[in-house]
Amino acid sequence: MINIRHWTQLGEPFLVVPNPNPKYSAVLVPLPLSTQLYQDLETQMKNIGNSVKIVSIEQVKNPLLEDAYESMKKLIGKQCKGFNPNERPLFHGTKGPGIDGIRDDGYDDRYFNVNGNWGE
């Protein structure tokens, strides 16, 4: 990288996931290996089992689904003690068209399989 302006970065880079182009509903943005979020997710996923191989971790930016999610989280929070909706991370492995479906339409728990494991 050529440093034309001779600027010096202070601290860690601030990651911003851009909104998708208006003709698309969502965008996938690779999460850099150097970020704390990547490292935390990697640790948590590897705790699931030794056979976990992380190919990539990507952030999904889908403004319509994010708005719906935040609204539902507030609604659930109103019904919970301390307004805490008890939000938890979800790890989901899949392959093929399932990836596009999660990106564009969100996670569909109707496909849950107690014997399923990371898209198998």
N, CA, C and O atoms as CSV, one atom per row, in Angstrom:
chain,resi,resn,atom,element,x,y,z
A,1,MET,N,N,0.846,-1.180,0.000
A,1,MET,CA,C,0.000,0.000,0.000
A,1,MET,C,C,0.887,1.237,0.000
A,1,MET,O,O,1.834,1.336,0.781
A,2,ILE,N,N,0.577,2.163,-0.869
A,2,ILE,CA,C,1.351,3.394,-0.963
A,2,ILE,C,C,0.725,4.438,-0.048
A,2,ILE,O,O,-0.476,4.702,-0.114
A,3,ASN,N,N,1.551,5.024,0.801
A,3,ASN,CA,C,1.068,6.021,1.750
A,3,ASN,C,C,1.335,7.411,1.183
A,3,ASN,O,O,2.330,8.049,1.529
A,4,ILE,N,N,0.446,7.877,0.313
A,4,ILE,CA,C,0.622,9.163,-0.357
A,4,ILE,C,C,0.477,10.322,0.615
A,4,ILE,O,O,1.224,11.296,0.533
A,5,ARG,N,N,-0.455,10.230,1.516
A,5,ARG,CA,C,-0.742,11.359,2.411
A,5,ARG,C,C,0.107,11.348,3.682
A,5,ARG,O,O,0.083,12.307,4.453
A,6,HIS,N,N,0.838,10.295,3.895
A,6,HIS,CA,C,1.698,10.158,5.070
A,6,HIS,C,C,0.909,10.227,6.375
A,6,HIS,O,O,1.353,10.814,7.361
A,7,TRP,N,N,-0.272,9.611,6.355
A,7,TRP,CA,C,-1.100,9.538,7.555
A,7,TRP,C,C,-0.655,8.352,8.381
A,7,TRP,O,O,-0.134,7.373,7.847
A,8,THR,N,N,-0.860,8.438,9.681
A,8,THR,CA,C,-0.555,7.345,10.586
A,8,THR,C,C,-1.850,6.872,11.227
A,8,THR,O,O,-2.618,7.664,11.774
A,9,GLN,N,N,-2.076,5.567,11.150
A,9,GLN,CA,C,-3.283,5.009,11.763
A,9,GLN,C,C,-3.127,4.986,13.273
A,9,GLN,O,O,-2.094,4.557,13.787
A,10,LEU,N,N,-4.138,5.440,13.975
A,10,LEU,CA,C,-4.140,5.416,15.433
A,10,LEU,C,C,-5.055,4.302,15.897
A,10,LEU,O,O,-6.243,4.303,15.574
A,11,GLY,N,N,-4.530,3.361,16.641
A,11,GLY,CA,C,-5.343,2.270,17.167
A,11,GLY,C,C,-5.747,1.287,16.084
A,11,GLY,O,O,-5.190,1.273,14.986
A,12,GLU,N,N,-6.740,0.458,16.427
A,12,GLU,CA,C,-7.236,-0.562,15.512
A,12,GLU,C,C,-8.123,0.066,14.445
A,12,GLU,O,O,-8.761,1.089,14.692
A,13,PRO,N,N,-8.169,-0.545,13.248
A,13,PRO,CA,C,-9.074,-0.018,12.226
A,13,PRO,C,C,-10.522,-0.136,12.679
A,13,PRO,O,O,-10.897,-1.111,13.329
A,14,PHE,N,N,-11.321,0.843,12.340
A,14,PHE,CA,C,-12.741,0.849,12.676
A,14,PHE,C,C,-13.484,0.194,11.528
A,14,PHE,O,O,-13.537,0.740,10.426
A,15,LEU,N,N,-14.059,-0.976,11.781
A,15,LEU,CA,C,-14.730,-1.722,10.724
A,15,LEU,C,C,-16.150,-1.220,10.531
A,15,LEU,O,O,-16.929,-1.149,11.482
A,16,VAL,N,N,-16.473,-0.881,9.321
A,16,VAL,CA,C,-17.817,-0.450,8.973
A,16,VAL,C,C,-18.322,-1.379,7.883
A,16,VAL,O,O,-17.684,-1.525,6.841
A,17,VAL,N,N,-19.457,-2.001,8.121
A,17,VAL,CA,C,-20.056,-2.855,7.111
A,17,VAL,C,C,-21.004,-1.985,6.300
A,17,VAL,O,O,-21.991,-1.484,6.838
A,18,PRO,N,N,-20.722,-1.798,5.018
A,18,PRO,CA,C,-21.542,-0.885,4.220
A,18,PRO,C,C,-22.929,-1.449,3.949
A,18,PRO,O,O,-23.127,-2.664,3.940
A,19,ASN,N,N,-23.881,-0.559,3.730
A,19,ASN,CA,C,-25.192,-0.994,3.273
A,19,ASN,C,C,-25.047,-1.519,1.851
A,19,ASN,O,O,-24.196,-1.046,1.097
A,20,PRO,N,N,-25.876,-2.497,1.479
A,20,PRO,CA,C,-25.781,-3.037,0.123
A,20,PRO,C,C,-26.242,-2.025,-0.918
A,20,PRO,O,O,-26.964,-1.077,-0.613
A,21,ASN,N,N,-25.815,-2.247,-2.135
A,21,ASN,CA,C,-26.301,-1.483,-3.268
A,21,ASN,C,C,-27.827,-1.610,-3.294
A,21,ASN,O,O,-28.341,-2.698,-3.035
A,22,PRO,N,N,-28.566,-0.543,-3.596
A,22,PRO,CA,C,-30.037,-0.597,-3.547
A,22,PRO,C,C,-30.674,-1.716,-4.375
A,22,PRO,O,O,-31.794,-2.130,-4.074
A,23,LYS,N,N,-29.988,-2.218,-5.413
A,23,LYS,CA,C,-30.593,-3.294,-6.197
A,23,LYS,C,C,-30.432,-4.664,-5.531
A,23,LYS,O,O,-30.985,-5.650,-6.019
A,24,TYR,N,N,-29.684,-4.743,-4.424
A,24,TYR,CA,C,-29.518,-5.984,-3.671
A,24,TYR,C,C,-30.076,-5.796,-2.268
A,24,TYR,O,O,-30.079,-4.685,-1.737
A,25,SER,N,N,-30.546,-6.886,-1.671
A,25,SER,CA,C,-31.088,-6.773,-0.317
A,25,SER,C,C,-30.022,-6.966,0.752
A,25,SER,O,O,-30.214,-6.565,1.899
A,26,ALA,N,N,-28.886,-7.584,0.381
A,26,ALA,CA,C,-27.877,-7.899,1.392
A,26,ALA,C,C,-26.488,-7.914,0.775
A,26,ALA,O,O,-26.324,-8.011,-0.441
A,27,VAL,N,N,-25.500,-7.815,1.644
A,27,VAL,CA,C,-24.104,-7.910,1.227
A,27,VAL,C,C,-23.353,-8.720,2.283
A,27,VAL,O,O,-23.650,-8.621,3.474
A,28,LEU,N,N,-22.381,-9.521,1.843
A,28,LEU,CA,C,-21.506,-10.267,2.747
A,28,LEU,C,C,-20.153,-9.565,2.782
A,28,LEU,O,O,-19.590,-9.224,1.741
A,29,VAL,N,N,-19.643,-9.354,3.986
A,29,VAL,CA,C,-18.353,-8.688,4.149
A,29,VAL,C,C,-17.443,-9.610,4.956
A,29,VAL,O,O,-17.775,-9.957,6.090
A,30,PRO,N,N,-16.290,-10.016,4.389
A,30,PRO,CA,C,-15.366,-10.872,5.134
A,30,PRO,C,C,-14.891,-10.182,6.411
A,30,PRO,O,O,-14.555,-8.997,6.400
A,31,LEU,N,N,-14.868,-10.927,7.497
A,31,LEU,CA,C,-14.384,-10.415,8.773
A,31,LEU,C,C,-12.876,-10.677,8.832
A,31,LEU,O,O,-12.466,-11.836,8.762
A,32,PRO,N,N,-12.039,-9.642,8.957
A,32,PRO,CA,C,-10.585,-9.832,8.987
A,32,PRO,C,C,-10.144,-10.692,10.178
A,32,PRO,O,O,-10.659,-10.548,11.287
A,33,LEU,N,N,-9.182,-11.589,9.927
A,33,LEU,CA,C,-8.660,-12.478,10.961
A,33,LEU,C,C,-8.092,-11.719,12.144
A,33,LEU,O,O,-8.067,-12.244,13.257
A,34,SER,N,N,-7.637,-10.498,11.930
A,34,SER,CA,C,-6.973,-9.735,12.988
A,34,SER,C,C,-7.946,-9.106,13.984
A,34,SER,O,O,-7.513,-8.600,15.019
A,35,THR,N,N,-9.249,-9.125,13.696
A,35,THR,CA,C,-10.202,-8.464,14.589
A,35,THR,C,C,-10.497,-9.318,15.818
A,35,THR,O,O,-10.415,-10.546,15.777
A,36,GLN,N,N,-10.837,-8.652,16.894
A,36,GLN,CA,C,-11.188,-9.349,18.132
A,36,GLN,C,C,-12.440,-10.194,17.931
A,36,GLN,O,O,-12.532,-11.297,18.470
A,37,LEU,N,N,-13.403,-9.691,17.164
A,37,LEU,CA,C,-14.629,-10.447,16.904
A,37,LEU,C,C,-14.319,-11.762,16.203
A,37,LEU,O,O,-14.867,-12.801,16.572
A,38,TYR,N,N,-13.452,-11.732,15.199
A,38,TYR,CA,C,-13.067,-12.962,14.503
A,38,TYR,C,C,-12.433,-13.945,15.484
A,38,TYR,O,O,-12.787,-15.123,15.509
A,39,GLN,N,N,-11.498,-13.455,16.286
A,39,GLN,CA,C,-10.791,-14.325,17.226
A,39,GLN,C,C,-11.742,-14.917,18.266
A,39,GLN,O,O,-11.622,-16.090,18.618
A,40,ASP,N,N,-12.694,-14.108,18.762
A,40,ASP,CA,C,-13.674,-14.612,19.732
A,40,ASP,C,C,-14.560,-15.683,19.104
A,40,ASP,O,O,-14.806,-16.725,19.712
A,41,LEU,N,N,-15.038,-15.429,17.889
A,41,LEU,CA,C,-15.886,-16.407,17.202
A,41,LEU,C,C,-15.119,-17.689,16.908
A,41,LEU,O,O,-15.654,-18.786,17.066
A,42,GLU,N,N,-13.877,-17.552,16.484
A,42,GLU,CA,C,-13.045,-18.715,16.195
A,42,GLU,C,C,-12.881,-19.582,17.447
A,42,GLU,O,O,-12.997,-20.805,17.376
A,43,THR,N,N,-12.614,-18.954,18.578
A,43,THR,CA,C,-12.456,-19.688,19.836
A,43,THR,C,C,-13.742,-20.411,20.211
A,43,THR,O,O,-13.713,-21.589,20.567
A,44,GLN,N,N,-14.871,-19.711,20.131
A,44,GLN,CA,C,-16.156,-20.315,20.490
A,44,GLN,C,C,-16.511,-21.474,19.565
A,44,GLN,O,O,-17.024,-22.494,20.024
A,45,MET,N,N,-16.246,-21.330,18.277
A,45,MET,CA,C,-16.575,-22.396,17.330
A,45,MET,C,C,-15.672,-23.606,17.525
A,45,MET,O,O,-16.130,-24.743,17.409
A,46,LYS,N,N,-14.408,-23.379,17.816
A,46,LYS,CA,C,-13.489,-24.498,18.030
A,46,LYS,C,C,-13.805,-25.236,19.324
A,46,LYS,O,O,-13.466,-26.412,19.461
A,47,ASN,N,N,-14.449,-24.562,20.276
A,47,ASN,CA,C,-14.868,-25.229,21.509
A,47,ASN,C,C,-15.994,-26.224,21.257
A,47,ASN,O,O,-16.249,-27.090,22.094
A,48,ILE,N,N,-16.663,-26.113,20.130
A,48,ILE,CA,C,-17.754,-27.026,19.789
A,48,ILE,C,C,-17.203,-28.410,19.487
A,48,ILE,O,O,-17.817,-29.414,19.846
A,49,GLY,N,N,-16.060,-28.470,18.837
A,49,GLY,CA,C,-15.459,-29.759,18.516
A,49,GLY,C,C,-14.185,-29.578,17.719
A,49,GLY,O,O,-13.985,-28.558,17.060
A,50,ASN,N,N,-13.318,-30.591,17.788
A,50,ASN,CA,C,-12.030,-30.520,17.104
A,50,ASN,C,C,-12.157,-30.587,15.592
A,50,ASN,O,O,-11.244,-30.179,14.874
A,51,SER,N,N,-13.277,-31.097,15.103
A,51,SER,CA,C,-13.426,-31.268,13.660
A,51,SER,C,C,-13.841,-29.986,12.947
A,51,SER,O,O,-13.946,-29.977,11.721
A,52,VAL,N,N,-14.077,-28.909,13.684
A,52,VAL,CA,C,-14.510,-27.655,13.073
A,52,VAL,C,C,-13.340,-27.039,12.306
A,52,VAL,O,O,-12.267,-26.806,12.863
A,53,LYS,N,N,-13.571,-26.781,11.019
A,53,LYS,CA,C,-12.576,-26.107,10.187
A,53,LYS,C,C,-13.214,-24.813,9.698
A,53,LYS,O,O,-14.210,-24.839,8.976
A,54,ILE,N,N,-12.646,-23.699,10.088
A,54,ILE,CA,C,-13.184,-22.401,9.698
A,54,ILE,C,C,-12.569,-22.012,8.360
A,54,ILE,O,O,-11.354,-21.848,8.243
A,55,VAL,N,N,-13.419,-21.868,7.364
A,55,VAL,CA,C,-12.980,-21.449,6.041
A,55,VAL,C,C,-12.987,-19.930,5.961
A,55,VAL,O,O,-12.047,-19.323,5.449
A,56,SER,N,N,-14.049,-19.321,6.470
A,56,SER,CA,C,-14.149,-17.866,6.519
A,56,SER,C,C,-15.264,-17.494,7.480
A,56,SER,O,O,-16.154,-18.296,7.763
A,57,ILE,N,N,-15.204,-16.278,7.973
A,57,ILE,CA,C,-16.291,-15.717,8.776
A,57,ILE,C,C,-16.679,-14.418,8.095
A,57,ILE,O,O,-15.843,-13.543,7.867
A,58,GLU,N,N,-17.961,-14.306,7.774
A,58,GLU,CA,C,-18.440,-13.127,7.070
A,58,GLU,C,C,-19.582,-12.485,7.833
A,58,GLU,O,O,-20.398,-13.169,8.452
A,59,GLN,N,N,-19.630,-11.171,7.782
A,59,GLN,CA,C,-20.743,-10.433,8.372
A,59,GLN,C,C,-21.791,-10.219,7.294
A,59,GLN,O,O,-21.468,-9.904,6.148
A,60,VAL,N,N,-23.052,-10.394,7.674
A,60,VAL,CA,C,-24.158,-10.153,6.765
A,60,VAL,C,C,-24.722,-8.773,7.061
A,60,VAL,O,O,-25.023,-8.453,8.211
A,61,LYS,N,N,-24.861,-7.972,6.044
A,61,LYS,CA,C,-25.494,-6.659,6.179
A,61,LYS,C,C,-26.770,-6.710,5.340
A,61,LYS,O,O,-26.720,-6.670,4.110
A,62,ASN,N,N,-27.913,-6.799,6.024
A,62,ASN,CA,C,-29.217,-6.828,5.374
A,62,ASN,C,C,-30.118,-5.874,6.155
A,62,ASN,O,O,-30.754,-6.290,7.124
A,63,PRO,N,N,-30.185,-4.609,5.756
A,63,PRO,CA,C,-30.913,-3.601,6.530
A,63,PRO,C,C,-32.369,-3.955,6.821
A,63,PRO,O,O,-32.856,-3.672,7.916
A,64,LEU,N,N,-33.070,-4.563,5.878
A,64,LEU,CA,C,-34.475,-4.911,6.118
A,64,LEU,C,C,-34.602,-5.949,7.229
A,64,LEU,O,O,-35.445,-5.810,8.116
A,65,LEU,N,N,-33.765,-6.992,7.185
A,65,LEU,CA,C,-33.807,-8.008,8.237
A,65,LEU,C,C,-33.310,-7.455,9.566
A,65,LEU,O,O,-33.823,-7.826,10.622
A,66,GLU,N,N,-32.318,-6.573,9.525
A,66,GLU,CA,C,-31.811,-5.977,10.763
A,66,GLU,C,C,-32.891,-5.152,11.452
A,66,GLU,O,O,-33.037,-5.212,12.673
A,67,ASP,N,N,-33.643,-4.386,10.676
A,67,ASP,CA,C,-34.736,-3.592,11.252
A,67,ASP,C,C,-35.796,-4.491,11.875
A,67,ASP,O,O,-36.270,-4.223,12.979
A,68,ALA,N,N,-36.171,-5.565,11.164
A,68,ALA,CA,C,-37.173,-6.502,11.687
A,68,ALA,C,C,-36.656,-7.182,12.956
A,68,ALA,O,O,-37.404,-7.354,13.919
A,69,TYR,N,N,-35.381,-7.566,12.957
A,69,TYR,CA,C,-34.771,-8.226,14.114
A,69,TYR,C,C,-34.768,-7.301,15.329
A,69,TYR,O,O,-35.156,-7.709,16.424
A,70,GLU,N,N,-34.333,-6.062,15.135
A,70,GLU,CA,C,-34.281,-5.113,16.253
A,70,GLU,C,C,-35.676,-4.831,16.804
A,70,GLU,O,O,-35.844,-4.698,18.016
A,71,SER,N,N,-36.671,-4.738,15.935
A,71,SER,CA,C,-38.052,-4.525,16.394
A,71,SER,C,C,-38.539,-5.707,17.219
A,71,SER,O,O,-39.144,-5.519,18.275
A,72,MET,N,N,-38.281,-6.925,16.745
A,72,MET,CA,C,-38.709,-8.120,17.480
A,72,MET,C,C,-37.959,-8.234,18.802
A,72,MET,O,O,-38.537,-8.651,19.806
A,73,LYS,N,N,-36.685,-7.869,18.812
A,73,LYS,CA,C,-35.895,-7.917,20.046
A,73,LYS,C,C,-36.476,-6.969,21.094
A,73,LYS,O,O,-36.544,-7.316,22.273
A,74,LYS,N,N,-36.895,-5.771,20.672
A,74,LYS,CA,C,-37.518,-4.825,21.601
A,74,LYS,C,C,-38.842,-5.362,22.121
A,74,LYS,O,O,-39.140,-5.239,23.309
A,75,LEU,N,N,-39.635,-5.954,21.242
A,75,LEU,CA,C,-40.926,-6.519,21.637
A,75,LEU,C,C,-40.736,-7.639,22.658
A,75,LEU,O,O,-41.442,-7.686,23.666
A,76,ILE,N,N,-39.799,-8.528,22.407
A,76,ILE,CA,C,-39.516,-9.624,23.339
A,76,ILE,C,C,-38.953,-9.063,24.641
A,76,ILE,O,O,-39.311,-9.527,25.724
A,77,GLY,N,N,-38.074,-8.066,24.541
A,77,GLY,CA,C,-37.489,-7.453,25.731
A,77,GLY,C,C,-38.532,-6.868,26.660
A,77,GLY,O,O,-38.373,-6.931,27.879
A,78,LYS,N,N,-39.597,-6.298,26.113
A,78,LYS,CA,C,-40.667,-5.732,26.942
A,78,LYS,C,C,-41.347,-6.796,27.792
A,78,LYS,O,O,-41.901,-6.488,28.847
A,79,GLN,N,N,-41.308,-8.034,27.343
A,79,GLN,CA,C,-41.969,-9.126,28.050
A,79,GLN,C,C,-41.039,-9.838,29.027
A,79,GLN,O,O,-41.464,-10.754,29.731
A,80,CYS,N,N,-39.779,-9.427,29.075
A,80,CYS,CA,C,-38.787,-10.115,29.901
A,80,CYS,C,C,-38.369,-9.274,31.102
A,80,CYS,O,O,-38.425,-8.044,31.080
A,81,LYS,N,N,-37.954,-9.974,32.141
A,81,LYS,CA,C,-37.453,-9.316,33.339
A,81,LYS,C,C,-36.245,-8.458,32.980
A,81,LYS,O,O,-35.320,-8.924,32.316
A,82,GLY,N,N,-36.258,-7.219,33.416
A,82,GLY,CA,C,-35.160,-6.305,33.137
A,82,GLY,C,C,-35.057,-5.911,31.672
A,82,GLY,O,O,-34.026,-5.397,31.238
A,83,PHE,N,N,-36.093,-6.143,30.925
A,83,PHE,CA,C,-36.127,-5.833,29.487
A,83,PHE,C,C,-34.980,-6.499,28.729
A,83,PHE,O,O,-34.504,-5.970,27.724
A,84,ASN,N,N,-34.538,-7.664,29.214
A,84,ASN,CA,C,-33.439,-8.395,28.590
A,84,ASN,C,C,-34.007,-9.514,27.721
A,84,ASN,O,O,-34.572,-10.468,28.257
A,85,PRO,N,N,-33.875,-9.427,26.392
A,85,PRO,CA,C,-34.437,-10.462,25.527
A,85,PRO,C,C,-33.625,-11.756,25.510
A,85,PRO,O,O,-33.978,-12.691,24.791
A,86,ASN,N,N,-32.544,-11.825,26.290
A,86,ASN,CA,C,-31.730,-13.035,26.400
A,86,ASN,C,C,-31.156,-13.438,25.038
A,86,ASN,O,O,-31.224,-14.601,24.640
A,87,GLU,N,N,-30.603,-12.476,24.349
A,87,GLU,CA,C,-30.032,-12.689,23.019
A,87,GLU,C,C,-28.770,-13.541,23.121
A,87,GLU,O,O,-27.959,-13.356,24.028
A,88,ARG,N,N,-28.611,-14.479,22.180
A,88,ARG,CA,C,-27.455,-15.374,22.160
A,88,ARG,C,C,-26.908,-15.486,20.737
A,88,ARG,O,O,-27.665,-15.360,19.774
A,89,PRO,N,N,-25.601,-15.721,20.597
A,89,PRO,CA,C,-25.047,-15.915,19.247
A,89,PRO,C,C,-25.543,-17.227,18.648
A,89,PRO,O,O,-25.824,-18.188,19.364
A,90,LEU,N,N,-25.642,-17.246,17.337
A,90,LEU,CA,C,-26.063,-18.440,16.619
A,90,LEU,C,C,-24.996,-18.773,15.592
A,90,LEU,O,O,-24.626,-17.929,14.775
A,91,PHE,N,N,-24.510,-19.987,15.634
A,91,PHE,CA,C,-23.563,-20.454,14.628
A,91,PHE,C,C,-24.324,-21.379,13.703
A,91,PHE,O,O,-25.052,-22.267,14.145
A,92,HIS,N,N,-24.145,-21.157,12.420
A,92,HIS,CA,C,-24.872,-21.987,11.476
A,92,HIS,C,C,-23.959,-22.363,10.332
A,92,HIS,O,O,-23.408,-21.491,9.660
A,93,GLY,N,N,-23.797,-23.639,10.107
A,93,GLY,CA,C,-23.021,-24.108,8.975
A,93,GLY,C,C,-23.968,-24.622,7.915
A,93,GLY,O,O,-24.959,-25.286,8.222
A,94,THR,N,N,-23.669,-24.322,6.696
A,94,THR,CA,C,-24.487,-24.811,5.595
A,94,THR,C,C,-23.647,-24.798,4.336
A,94,THR,O,O,-22.487,-24.385,4.348
A,95,LYS,N,N,-24.234,-25.246,3.273
A,95,LYS,CA,C,-23.533,-25.220,1.993
A,95,LYS,C,C,-24.529,-24.919,0.884
A,95,LYS,O,O,-25.742,-24.989,1.083
A,96,GLY,N,N,-24.007,-24.589,-0.266
A,96,GLY,CA,C,-24.829,-24.375,-1.447
A,96,GLY,C,C,-25.837,-23.258,-1.322
A,96,GLY,O,O,-25.527,-22.190,-0.793
A,97,PRO,N,N,-27.058,-23.500,-1.812
A,97,PRO,CA,C,-28.075,-22.449,-1.847
A,97,PRO,C,C,-28.502,-21.980,-0.455
A,97,PRO,O,O,-29.069,-20.896,-0.320
A,98,GLY,N,N,-28.241,-22.771,0.566
A,98,GLY,CA,C,-28.586,-22.365,1.925
A,98,GLY,C,C,-27.877,-21.095,2.347
A,98,GLY,O,O,-28.413,-20.306,3.125
A,99,ILE,N,N,-26.672,-20.895,1.836
A,99,ILE,CA,C,-25.903,-19.695,2.171
A,99,ILE,C,C,-26.630,-18.451,1.674
A,99,ILE,O,O,-26.800,-17.481,2.413
A,100,ASP,N,N,-27.056,-18.490,0.417
A,100,ASP,CA,C,-27.768,-17.339,-0.154
A,100,ASP,C,C,-29.096,-17.106,0.550
A,100,ASP,O,O,-29.499,-15.960,0.748
A,101,GLY,N,N,-29.776,-18.178,0.928
A,101,GLY,CA,C,-31.054,-18.040,1.625
A,101,GLY,C,C,-30.906,-17.357,2.970
A,101,GLY,O,O,-31.728,-16.516,3.333
A,102,ILE,N,N,-29.863,-17.708,3.718
A,102,ILE,CA,C,-29.627,-17.067,5.018
A,102,ILE,C,C,-29.278,-15.600,4.813
A,102,ILE,O,O,-29.771,-14.735,5.537
A,103,ARG,N,N,-28.439,-15.320,3.841
A,103,ARG,CA,C,-28.044,-13.937,3.566
A,103,ARG,C,C,-29.248,-13.075,3.180
A,103,ARG,O,O,-29.402,-11.964,3.687
A,104,ASP,N,N,-30.095,-13.578,2.291
A,104,ASP,CA,C,-31.185,-12.773,1.744
A,104,ASP,C,C,-32.460,-12.804,2.578
A,104,ASP,O,O,-33.168,-11.800,2.664
A,105,ASP,N,N,-32.760,-13.951,3.195
A,105,ASP,CA,C,-34.044,-14.124,3.874
A,105,ASP,C,C,-33.935,-14.371,5.369
A,105,ASP,O,O,-34.954,-14.414,6.058
A,106,GLY,N,N,-32.721,-14.536,5.888
A,106,GLY,CA,C,-32.540,-14.798,7.309
A,106,GLY,C,C,-32.524,-16.289,7.607
A,106,GLY,O,O,-32.784,-17.118,6.735
A,107,TYR,N,N,-32.219,-16.604,8.834
A,107,TYR,CA,C,-32.152,-17.993,9.296
A,107,TYR,C,C,-33.561,-18.549,9.434
A,107,TYR,O,O,-34.417,-17.920,10.056
A,108,ASP,N,N,-33.807,-19.703,8.870
A,108,ASP,CA,C,-35.124,-20.343,8.924
A,108,ASP,C,C,-35.026,-21.575,9.817
A,108,ASP,O,O,-34.489,-22.605,9.409
A,109,ASP,N,N,-35.549,-21.461,11.040
A,109,ASP,CA,C,-35.409,-22.564,11.999
A,109,ASP,C,C,-36.255,-23.777,11.646
A,109,ASP,O,O,-36.163,-24.796,12.331
A,110,ARG,N,N,-37.071,-23.706,10.609
A,110,ARG,CA,C,-37.834,-24.889,10.187
A,110,ARG,C,C,-36.912,-25.960,9.611
A,110,ARG,O,O,-37.304,-27.122,9.506
A,111,TYR,N,N,-35.696,-25.580,9.240
A,111,TYR,CA,C,-34.741,-26.543,8.704
A,111,TYR,C,C,-33.868,-27.157,9.792
A,111,TYR,O,O,-32.941,-27.910,9.493
A,112,PHE,N,N,-34.157,-26.840,11.049
A,112,PHE,CA,C,-33.385,-27.380,12.170
A,112,PHE,C,C,-33.470,-28.899,12.180
A,112,PHE,O,O,-34.538,-29.473,11.964
A,113,ASN,N,N,-32.340,-29.542,12.433
A,113,ASN,CA,C,-32.279,-30.991,12.542
A,113,ASN,C,C,-31.390,-31.314,13.729
A,113,ASN,O,O,-30.208,-30.970,13.740
A,114,VAL,N,N,-31.959,-31.978,14.733
A,114,VAL,CA,C,-31.200,-32.288,15.944
A,114,VAL,C,C,-29.966,-33.128,15.628
A,114,VAL,O,O,-28.984,-33.074,16.368
A,115,ASN,N,N,-29.997,-33.903,14.542
A,115,ASN,CA,C,-28.854,-34.730,14.161
A,115,ASN,C,C,-27.957,-34.050,13.127
A,115,ASN,O,O,-26.924,-34.598,12.742
A,116,GLY,N,N,-28.349,-32.864,12.681
A,116,GLY,CA,C,-27.558,-32.143,11.687
A,116,GLY,C,C,-26.321,-31.539,12.323
A,116,GLY,O,O,-26.308,-31.222,13.513
A,117,ASN,N,N,-25.289,-31.385,11.519
A,117,ASN,CA,C,-24.052,-30.811,12.033
A,117,ASN,C,C,-23.340,-30.056,10.925
A,117,ASN,O,O,-22.757,-30.661,10.025
A,118,TRP,N,N,-23.390,-28.718,10.993
A,118,TRP,CA,C,-22.629,-27.863,10.092
A,118,TRP,C,C,-22.901,-28.165,8.625
A,118,TRP,O,O,-21.967,-28.320,7.839
A,119,GLY,N,N,-24.167,-28.249,8.257
A,119,GLY,CA,C,-24.530,-28.421,6.863
A,119,GLY,C,C,-24.489,-29.857,6.387
A,119,GLY,O,O,-24.663,-30.115,5.196
A,120,GLU,N,N,-24.267,-30.782,7.276
A,120,GLU,CA,C,-24.222,-32.205,6.897
A,120,GLU,C,C,-25.594,-32.827,7.003
A,120,GLU,O,O,-25.757,-34.015,6.727
